[in-house]
Every structure is written in C-alpha cells, then in structure tokens.
Amino acid sequence: MSERVIPIISQPLGNLPIPEPSQAQAWAPGQQLLDQRKRPLRDLRISVTDRCNFRCSYCMPKEIFNNDYVYLPHSALLSFEEITRTAQSFIALGVEKLRLTGGEPLLRKNLEVLIAQLAALKTLAGQDLDITLTTNGSLLAKKAQALKSAGLKRVTVSLDGLDDDVFKQMNDVDFPVSDVLEGIQAAQAAGLGPIKVNMVVKRGTNEQEILPMARYFKGKGIALRFIEYMDVGATNGWRMNEVMPSADILHVLQTEMSLTPLQASQAGETAERWGYLNEQGVHDVSLGEIGFISSVTKAFCSDCNRARLTTEGQLYLCLFASQGYDLKPLVRSELDQSALTQAIAAIWSQRDDRYSELRVSEPALENGSTPSGAKRKVEMSYIGG
C-alpha cells in the first residue's frame, strides 16, 4: 500500500452554515429542544485532542498517521475555558452527560483541570453532570486517582483482545495487554465505575478473543461491550465483509454462557444489554453484563441524542457525518453566552441525521467495500468515538 498523508487540519471537509435562529425551530429557555425527528439533546462528546499513542487499523492506521502526519497546532485547540463555556450552552439545552474523547484524551496535558471545571457545572435540574471518559488505558494507571479527584465519574476502556499478539497487531505500536489491565484495576480502585470495556470485533482479526474476553471480565463488576467494526471515516479501508454482526457474537457467547436480555438503562442508550444467568437460571447482577453496539446491522438512530464537539470547535451531529458546524468563532467572540446557546439550538432543531438507517439502502459491492460514490465521512480520530 502506498503511503498517504491526509493532514487532519483539513479534516472538516467543508462547514455547514449555522442557521439563523429565525430560520429554525423556535426555542426559549425552559422549553424542550428537539430535532426534526423529535430527538432531544442529552449527550455531548468532547474530543480534547487529535493525537493518540496507538495506531489501531480501524481508527488511525499507521500507513496514514505516520511521522509525516500534520496534527493541529495548539493554538487551534479550544482552551479548557472555551470548552467549559461551550459545555454550558449545551447544558442549557438539556445535556446531562459529557464524555471526553480523543484521539487519546489522557494525552491532553493537565486534563484534570478541565474535568474540575466541568464538574462544577450542574444540569438544568441542579444535579451533577455525568462526566465520563473513553481511553485506550495506556496512561490510566498513572492518572486514575487524579481524574477521580478532579470529578470524573466513570471511564470506558478500549481493549480488543487479551492475547498479546492479537492486541499488538491491532494497536500496531507493540503495547502490551498487561498495562491496559493494570489501568483498569487502578480505575476500579479509584472508584471510576462502573467501568465499561469496549471491544471492536473485526472478522478475520480478533473474533477468537470474544470468549476469552467474556471469561476474564465475568464477575469483575465490569460491563464488556462488543462493537461492530464500523465505517467511520475514509482511512480504515472498511469493508462490510469484515463486520462480525452482533448476532454472530452473541451466538459465540451462548455456546458457553447463559445470557438473558436486559432493559435499557436510559433513553438513547447505544448498547443492547445482556446479563448472565447463574447455575439456577436466575439473572445474577454480580456477574456483570454484556453489551452489543450494532450500528452496522441494527441501527439505533431513532433515539440518538448525541452531539460531538471536536478539539478545534467543530460540531458534528452524527458519528458518520461528512460536514460539521464551526462554533469556534462564536466561542471566541465577545458575544454573550445566550448567542452561542441560540446558535446550537438552531443547529440541533434542524438535525435530521440517520446514517445507519440509510446505510442498508447502499449495499456493499461484491468485494465487500462501499460504493465509490459514497460521501467521505469525518475520521473517528478527529470527531471522537
């Protein structure tokens, strides 16, 4: 494969114009904000860096994200104060959960300062925000206690297998499983739970790790979630025939384990939850749970309540979006907070995204790839997972 260099600074693929409030659905403080499909805004995912110390093939393949890759200059990143100001507007519109992502968010220097600023904010009902973080776990052992002390509630750790050879093949930087497991243990000890572990399953690469992962985390108070290999961005060479459907993963698990479906814990939840049955055939909460995130084979667009803010202030309304809205000029302007809030309300009120539902109308080609005319989508490493 020839090397390609796609500077992330040109990643936004063109911005959409921010609609004038007069052109959008009217919104006033105290009213519920809904998009065109009657979906509320509840969850904001904030990317704090475009950098990562892993080179996972499904996210930041080394062929592209190499030594010549151009990352965003520090001056382009939103400051912690700017992120907090932006979060305040989202909270005014109904957001109750903030998830910090990357890249690898723990690479952002002094991240605990940002967490402390966000933890000082309250929901519209006056409650603490649900502040979470997704990490590859490489730096978690060193930082878990500081994150907790700053106000972080929970962590989600990405781990694609327990076999060192398989895991190193996927992270492509020779990083050992043991260090990630040490980070998970440190997070548990610090009280950053309940912890979730995400495993992306790519057919032909790591499906043999499904049962070992389930065996290891069963009974440890950790929710293990299996994620279908997704067509995020353009650099991972995604093919439909490399997707292992959640139904197939469930079948593998049921060859050894007794599982029962569980109710969703909250509206807009991405994972379909399953619990373990004990020897008496009764659901045993102490054994933990399994989750399936099936955005390829079982779309959950209908109740998606998530927005995504990139590290340089681009707002995206879908993980698979091709264009976003540039909020940074508003964030850095001298306009009052209400102007930023009204702009975000206008954007959300016109939202109609449902990519995963529409994907089924664009069948894969015979070789498993997607049609060449499909729109190029924003990279996961830029938008955050």
N, C-alpha and C positions, 0 to 999 in steps of 0.2 A: 504494500500500500504506500503510495506517495504521501509525503507529509503535507499537511495543510495548516495554514495559520489563519485563524479567524479571530481577529482582535475583539475581545469582549467589549471594548469601548464602543464598538459599532453594533453591539448586540441588540439594541432596542428596535431594529428593523422598521423604523418609522413610527412616529407617535400619532395617536388619535387626538383630535381636538377636544378639549374639555368643554362639554356643553354648557351653555348659559343656563343658569337656574330657571329662567323664564321659559326655556325650551323643554325642560324636563318636568317630571312629576313634582308637583309642589310638595315641599317638606318644611315643617316647622318644628322647633324643639318640643318634645313631648309626644310627637306622632311617630308611629312605627314606619321605618323606611323599608320599602320592598322594591325588588327589581321587577322586570317585565313578566317574570314567571312566579311572582308573589313570594320570592325567597328573601328572608331578612338577612342583614349583615351582622354576623355574630363572631367571626373568627378572622383575625388578621395575622398573616405570616410575614415576618420581617426578616429579610436577608441582611445580615450585618457585614458580610464580606463576600467577595467573588473568588477568594482563594481557598484551596483545600490541599492538604498534605497527602491525600490519596489520589489515585488515578483510575478509579473504577471504570470499567469499559462501558457501563450503561449510563455514565454521567459525565466524567471528564477523562475520556480516553487519552492515553499518553501520546498517541500519534498527532494529536491536535494541541493538547495542553502541555506543550513541551517547553524547553528553555527559551524558545523564541516567542512564546506567547506573551501578549501585551495585556497586563491587568490594569484595572482602573487606578489612576493616581489617587493619593489620599485626599486631595482637595475635592475630588468628585464625589466622595462618600458623604452621606448625611452624617452630621455630628450626632453625638448622643442626645444633645439638647434638641436637635432638629427631629430626630426620630421620636423623642418623647412628645414634642409638640404635635407631630403628625398623629401619633397614637391617641392623643387627647381628642382630636377631631373624630377619629374612628369610634372611640368610646362614646362620644356624644351621640353617635348614630346607632348605638346598640351593641358594639363589640364588647364581648365579655372574656375573650380568650386571646392571648398574644403568644405566638410561637416564634422563637428566634431560630433562624436557619442560616445557611450559607449557600455555597461553599461550606467550609467547616467553621461554625461560629466561634469556637474557642480559640481560633487564630486571631480574632479581633482583640487587640490589646485593651486591657482594663475593662473587659466586658461586664464585670461585676458592677461597675459604676452605672452603666446603662440599666442593668437589672434593678438596681436600687431606685433609680429614677422612675422606672415603670411601675415598680411595686408600690410606690407612693400614690399612684392613681387609683381611683375607685370606679366601679361600674355605675351605671345610671341609678341602680338600686342601692348604691352605697356599699356594695360588697367588694371584697378583694378580687382583683383580676386573677384569672387562671393563667399564670405565666409559665410557659414550658420551653424546652429547648431540644432540638434534634442534633445529634452529634455522631461522629464515627467512633467516639470513645477513646481516641488515641491520647487525648490530654485530660481525660475525665478524672483519672486517679489523682492528679495533681490539683485539680480545680474544684472538685465536687463540693467540699466543705465551704469554700469561699462563695460559690454560686448559691448554695443554700442560705448562707448568712446574709447574702445580698437581697434575698427574697424570691429566688427561683422556686417554683413549686415541684416540677417534675421534669424528668428527662426521657427522651426516646433515643435509643442507641441503634445504629445501623450495624448489622452483623450478618454476613451472607453465608456463614458456614463455620463449623468447628474444626474441620480438618485444615491444618496449616497450609498444605499445598494448595487446596482449593481456595482458601481465603486469600492467600498471597497472589494467586492467579487473578482474583477478582479485584483486589485493591491495587495490584501492579506496582507496589513500592516495597514489597518484602516485609510488610508489617505483620507481626505475629498475633494470633488469636488471644494468646495469654494476656497480652497487655490490654486488650479490649475487655476481657472478662474481669481483669483487675479494676478497670474503670467502673464497670457495672457494680462490682462489690463495694467500691468506695461510694458510689452514688446511693446505694442502699443504706450503707452505714450513716451517711449524712442526712438521710430522710428525704431524698429526692424521689419520692414514689407516689403512687405505684408506677414502677418503671415499665416501659414498653420496649421490646426489641423487634426491630423490623428486618425481615429477610427478603430481599428481592430474589425471586426464583427465575433463573434463566435456563430454559431447556437446553440440555447438552453441556451445561457448565457446572451447575451445583444442585440439581434436583436430588442427588444422592445424599445431600445433607439435611433433607426435610425431617426424617425420623430422628437422626442424632440430635438435631436442634430441639425437637419436641421433648425427647427424653431428658435432655440436660436441664431445660427450664421448667419442666413439670414439677410442681411443688415448691418452687423457689419464690413464689409471690410476684412473678413477672409475667406480663402478657406478651406472648410471642405472636407476631403478626406476619403473615406471608403476603408479599406484594407481587402481583403480576408484573412482569417486565414490560415497561410502558414506552410508548413512542413519544417521549419528551425530547424536544429539540431536533437537531439535524446531524449531530456529530457521533451519535452512538451506533449508527448503522442498523437501526431497529428493523426487525423482521417479525411478522406475525407468527411464523413457524418456530420462533424461539420463545414464544409465550407459553408457559405452562398454566393452563386455566386453574382457577381456584378449585373448581370441582374435581380436577385430577389430583390436586394436592390433598384435598380432603379425603379422597379415596385412598391415597397412600397412607395417611394418618390412621384411617379407620381399619387398616389391615392389622394394626397393633393396639390401638387405643379406642376406648368407648367415649364418644363425644355427644353432646346434646346442644341444640341451638339455643342461644340466649337472646333476650330482648335488647334492643339498642339502649345504651346508657343515656343518650341525649339526641336531640334532633340534629340532623345533618351529619351524623357520625359516618366516617368513611369506611370503617371496618365492620364486617359481618362477624358477630361474636359467637364462639362455641365454648362450652365448658366441659370439664372432664367428669365422667361418672366414676364413682368408687366401685368397689367389688360388689356392693349391694345394689348397684344400678341407680344410685342416687347422685344427683349433682353435688360435687364437693368443691366449694369455693376455695378451700385451702390448696387445692391442686393447681390453681391458676386458670388461665384460659388461653384459647387460640383465637386469632382474628384473621380474616381474609380481606384484603383490599383489592378489589376486582374491577379496576377502572377500564380494563380492556373488554372483558367478557360480560360484565354486569354493571352497567353504568349507574352512578348514583348522582347524576346531575340534578335530578328533580328537587332535591332538598339541599344542594350545595350552598353553604352560607359563608364561604371563604373568599377573602381578597388577599393579594400578595403585593408586598412593597419591596422593591429591590434596594440594594445598598446605596444606589445613587438617586433614589426617589421616584422610580418608575412604578406606577400602579398597574397591576395586571389582575384581571377578573377571572382568569381560568389558568390552570396549570399548563394547558396546551395552547395558550394564546399565541398569536403571531404579532400583535401590537399591544402597546400599553399607553398610559397617560402620564405625562411628565408633571409630577407635582412639585418638583424641586424649586422652580421659580416662585411658586406660591408659598412654599415653606420658608424660603429665604427672603421673601419680600417683607415689607413693613406693614402689610395688611393685617387686620386683626384676625383672631382665631376663627371667628364666625365665617370669614370669607373662605378659608380653607375647608371648613366643615361643609359649607354650602356647595363648594365645588365637588367634594367627594360624594355628597348626597346626589348631585345632579348626574354624576358618572354612574353610581350604583342604580339609580332609578331607571336608567336606560339599558342596563345589563340584560343580555338575552343569551349568554353563553351556554352551550350544552354539547361540547365537542364529543364527549364519549358516547352520547346517544346518537350522534350523527355518524360516528366512525363506522358503524355497521352498514351504512349505505355506501361506503367506499371500500369494497372488497380488496383484499391483498392480491398482488399479482401471483403468477404460478410459482415464482421463486420465493414467495413469502414476503416480498418487500411491498412498500406502499406505492401508489401511483405517483409518477414523476410530477404530475401537475398539482400535487397537494401543496398547500401553503407551508412555508418554512416556519417552524414554531420556535419560540424562545427556549434557550437552553436551561435545563434544570439547575445547573451550577450558578446561573445568573438570577433566576427567579426564586430559587429556594424550593425545597421539596414539600 
